[in-house]
């Protein structure tokens, strides 16, 4: 039977805070573990922020390129997409049309949110598909990043699809020359192309096309591109926040056992 003198393992030598004669600070092992964990978490956070920044720059940059394309095509075809945007110095007009745009954005937002509560599988699958796509790209973005993307999308996509394409198809930027049939065809074609550029699935294409028709009609009704820009911006902001924050939280709560 081994005695304590024959024990080959580590020995305490009677000195407080030592182990095999090596001084140790109290809780040093715990402190080292916490420090390592903190470094790993900080590294992961920095990597996530770096990835989010690249996603934000890529999406916002892509939207801005659409705006540049709209201006270039407008110059090429002599159809200025900025023709019906009020001057920044006209603060009263901008405020008035912004309020109209915010009000006009409520119906499409209500339709999308309301569809999520309808007992139809194909509608729910449409929302789930959009939710998956949005979470894949936007889940780690901050609210200011989401808002700037929405502004870029609202302004640049409306410049391209309504300010340039719809005007081009309708016969120019002079709305007084737009006949009802030509206007209807212009709204329809620009809306279909808008839907194709947002194609995720057939149901989503149908909804995006319907949104394009709505934006085109709002553009003609208001006589200014500022209103559909505001509608598009506010709609994108509200739906992104709803999908990322509130709908995700509701689905997480529903999935928990009661």
C-alpha positions as CSV (number, residue, x, y, z in Angstrom):
1,X,0.0,0.0,0.0
2,X,1.4,3.4,-1.0
3,X,2.2,5.9,1.7
4,X,2.2,9.6,1.4
5,X,5.9,9.6,0.9
6,X,5.6,7.3,-2.2
7,X,2.9,9.5,-3.8
8,X,4.1,10.8,-7.2
9,X,1.4,13.3,-7.7
10,X,1.6,17.1,-7.0
11,X,2.1,18.1,-3.4
12,X,1.0,21.1,-1.4
13,X,4.0,22.3,0.6
14,X,2.2,24.1,3.3
15,X,2.5,27.5,1.7
16,X,-0.8,29.3,1.2
17,X,-1.5,29.8,-2.5
18,X,1.1,27.4,-3.8
19,X,0.9,24.2,-5.7
20,X,4.1,22.2,-6.2
21,X,5.9,25.2,-4.9
22,X,4.6,27.5,-7.7
23,X,2.8,30.5,-6.4
24,X,-0.8,30.8,-7.5
25,X,-3.1,33.7,-7.1
26,X,-6.6,32.8,-5.8
27,X,-9.1,32.2,-8.6
28,X,-6.4,32.6,-11.2
29,X,-7.7,29.7,-13.3
30,X,-11.2,31.2,-13.3
31,X,-9.9,34.6,-14.2
32,X,-8.0,33.1,-17.1
33,X,-11.0,31.2,-18.4
34,X,-13.2,34.4,-18.2
35,X,-10.5,36.4,-20.0
36,X,-10.3,33.8,-22.8
37,X,-14.1,33.7,-23.1
38,X,-14.2,37.5,-23.2
39,X,-11.6,37.5,-26.0
40,X,-13.6,34.9,-28.0
41,X,-16.9,36.8,-27.6
42,X,-15.2,40.1,-28.6
43,X,-13.7,38.4,-31.7
44,X,-17.1,36.9,-32.6
45,X,-18.8,40.3,-32.2
46,X,-16.2,42.0,-34.3
47,X,-16.5,39.4,-37.0
48,X,-20.3,39.8,-37.0
49,X,-20.1,43.6,-37.2
50,X,-17.6,43.3,-40.0
51,X,-19.9,40.9,-41.9
52,X,-23.0,43.2,-41.2
53,X,-21.0,46.2,-42.5
54,X,-20.2,44.4,-45.7
55,X,-23.8,43.3,-46.2
56,X,-25.0,46.8,-45.6
57,X,-22.5,48.3,-48.0
58,X,-23.3,45.7,-50.7
59,X,-27.1,46.2,-50.5
60,X,-27.1,49.9,-50.2
61,X,-24.4,50.2,-52.9
62,X,-26.4,48.1,-55.2
63,X,-29.5,50.2,-54.7
64,X,-27.5,53.4,-55.3
65,X,-26.2,51.9,-58.6
66,X,-29.9,51.5,-59.7
67,X,-30.3,55.2,-59.1
68,X,-27.2,56.0,-61.2
69,X,-28.6,53.7,-63.9
70,X,-31.9,55.5,-63.8
71,X,-30.3,58.9,-64.3
72,X,-28.1,57.6,-67.1
73,X,-31.0,56.0,-68.9
74,X,-33.0,59.2,-68.5
75,X,-30.2,61.1,-70.1
76,X,-29.9,58.6,-72.9
77,X,-33.6,58.6,-73.7
78,X,-34.3,62.2,-72.7
79,X,-36.7,61.1,-70.0
80,X,-35.5,62.8,-66.8
81,X,-36.5,60.6,-63.8
82,X,-36.1,63.6,-61.5
83,X,-38.6,65.7,-63.3
84,X,-41.3,65.3,-60.8
85,X,-39.3,65.6,-57.6
86,X,-39.8,68.8,-55.7
87,X,-36.8,71.1,-55.1
88,X,-35.3,70.7,-51.6
89,X,-35.8,74.4,-51.1
90,X,-39.6,73.8,-51.3
91,X,-39.9,72.6,-47.7
92,X,-43.7,72.9,-47.6
93,X,-44.2,70.7,-50.7
94,X,-41.8,68.1,-49.3
95,X,-43.5,68.0,-46.0
96,X,-47.0,67.8,-47.6
97,X,-46.0,65.0,-50.0
98,X,-44.1,63.2,-47.3
99,X,-47.2,63.1,-45.1
100,X,-49.3,61.9,-48.1
101,X,-46.7,59.2,-48.7
102,X,-46.7,58.0,-45.1
103,X,-50.5,57.7,-45.3
104,X,-50.4,55.9,-48.6
105,X,-47.9,53.4,-47.2
106,X,-50.4,52.1,-44.6
107,X,-52.5,50.0,-47.0
108,X,-49.7,47.8,-48.4
109,X,-48.2,47.4,-44.9
110,X,-51.6,46.4,-43.5
111,X,-52.0,43.9,-46.3
112,X,-48.7,42.2,-45.7
113,X,-49.0,42.0,-42.0
114,X,-52.7,40.9,-42.2
115,X,-51.9,38.1,-44.7
116,X,-49.7,36.5,-42.0
117,X,-52.8,35.9,-39.9
118,X,-55.0,34.4,-42.7
119,X,-55.6,30.6,-42.5
120,X,-54.2,29.9,-46.0
121,X,-51.1,27.8,-46.4
122,X,-49.9,29.3,-49.6
123,X,-50.0,32.8,-48.1
124,X,-48.2,31.7,-45.0
125,X,-45.6,30.0,-47.1
126,X,-45.1,33.3,-49.0
127,X,-44.5,35.2,-45.7
128,X,-42.2,32.4,-44.4
129,X,-40.1,32.5,-47.6
130,X,-39.8,36.3,-47.4
131,X,-39.0,36.0,-43.7
132,X,-36.2,33.5,-44.3
133,X,-34.6,35.7,-47.0
134,X,-34.8,38.8,-44.9
135,X,-33.3,37.1,-41.8
136,X,-30.5,35.6,-44.0
137,X,-29.5,39.1,-45.1
138,X,-30.7,41.6,-42.5
139,X,-30.9,39.9,-39.1
140,X,-27.6,41.4,-37.8
141,X,-28.1,44.9,-39.2
142,X,-28.8,47.8,-36.9
143,X,-32.0,49.9,-37.2
144,X,-30.0,52.9,-38.8
145,X,-28.6,50.4,-41.4
146,X,-32.0,49.0,-42.2
147,X,-33.4,52.6,-42.5
148,X,-30.6,53.7,-44.9
149,X,-31.1,50.6,-47.0
150,X,-34.9,51.4,-47.2
151,X,-34.1,55.0,-48.2
152,X,-31.8,53.9,-50.9
153,X,-34.2,51.3,-52.2
154,X,-37.2,53.7,-52.1
155,X,-35.4,56.5,-53.8
156,X,-33.4,54.6,-56.4
157,X,-35.9,51.9,-57.4
158,X,-38.6,54.5,-57.8
159,X,-36.3,56.7,-59.9
160,X,-35.7,53.7,-62.2
161,X,-39.1,52.0,-62.4
162,X,-41.5,54.9,-62.0
163,X,-39.5,58.0,-62.7
164,X,-37.8,56.7,-65.8
165,X,-39.5,53.5,-67.1
166,X,-43.1,54.4,-66.5
167,X,-42.6,57.9,-67.9
168,X,-40.8,56.5,-70.9
169,X,-43.6,54.0,-71.7
170,X,-46.3,56.6,-71.1
171,X,-44.8,59.0,-73.6
172,X,-42.5,61.3,-71.6
173,X,-42.5,63.3,-68.4
174,X,-45.4,65.5,-69.4
175,X,-48.3,63.9,-67.5
176,X,-50.8,65.9,-69.4
177,X,-49.9,63.9,-72.5
178,X,-50.5,60.6,-70.8
179,X,-53.7,59.0,-72.2
180,X,-55.6,56.5,-70.1
181,X,-54.7,53.4,-72.1
182,X,-51.0,54.3,-72.5
183,X,-50.8,55.1,-68.9
184,X,-52.4,51.8,-67.9
185,X,-50.0,49.9,-70.1
186,X,-47.0,51.9,-68.8
187,X,-48.0,51.2,-65.2
188,X,-48.6,47.5,-65.9
189,X,-45.3,46.9,-67.8
190,X,-43.1,48.8,-65.3
191,X,-44.8,47.0,-62.4
192,X,-44.2,43.5,-64.0
193,X,-40.5,44.3,-64.6
194,X,-40.4,45.6,-61.0
195,X,-41.9,42.3,-59.9
196,X,-39.4,40.2,-61.9
197,X,-36.5,42.1,-60.4
198,X,-37.9,41.1,-56.9
199,X,-38.6,37.5,-57.9
200,X,-38.3,35.1,-55.0
201,X,-41.3,32.9,-55.8
202,X,-44.4,33.1,-57.9
203,X,-46.6,34.5,-55.1
204,X,-44.0,37.0,-54.1
205,X,-43.6,38.1,-57.8
206,X,-47.4,38.7,-57.8
207,X,-47.3,40.8,-54.7
208,X,-44.3,42.8,-55.8
209,X,-46.0,43.4,-59.2
210,X,-49.2,44.5,-57.3
211,X,-47.0,46.9,-55.2
212,X,-45.6,48.3,-58.5
213,X,-49.0,48.9,-59.8
214,X,-49.9,50.7,-56.6
215,X,-46.8,52.8,-56.6
216,X,-47.4,53.7,-60.3
217,X,-51.0,54.8,-59.6
218,X,-49.9,56.8,-56.6
219,X,-47.2,58.5,-58.7
220,X,-49.8,59.5,-61.3
221,X,-52.4,60.6,-58.7
222,X,-50.0,62.8,-56.8
223,X,-48.1,64.1,-59.8
224,X,-44.8,63.8,-57.9
225,X,-42.3,61.0,-57.5
226,X,-41.8,62.1,-53.9
227,X,-44.9,60.2,-52.8
228,X,-44.1,56.7,-54.2
229,X,-40.5,57.2,-52.9
230,X,-41.9,57.9,-49.4
231,X,-44.4,55.0,-49.7
232,X,-41.6,52.6,-50.8
233,X,-39.2,53.8,-48.0
234,X,-41.7,53.6,-45.2
235,X,-43.0,50.3,-46.4
236,X,-39.6,48.7,-46.6
237,X,-38.6,50.0,-43.2
238,X,-41.8,48.8,-41.5
239,X,-41.8,45.4,-43.1
240,X,-38.1,44.8,-42.4
241,X,-38.6,45.7,-38.7
242,X,-41.8,43.6,-38.5
243,X,-40.1,40.5,-40.0
244,X,-36.9,40.8,-38.0
245,X,-38.2,41.9,-34.7
246,X,-41.9,41.3,-34.1
247,X,-42.7,38.4,-36.3
248,X,-39.6,36.5,-35.3
249,X,-40.4,37.0,-31.6
250,X,-44.0,35.9,-32.2
251,X,-42.9,32.7,-34.0
252,X,-40.3,32.0,-31.3
253,X,-43.0,32.3,-28.6
254,X,-45.5,30.1,-30.6
255,X,-42.8,27.4,-31.0
256,X,-42.3,27.2,-27.2
257,X,-44.3,24.4,-25.4
258,X,-47.1,25.8,-23.3
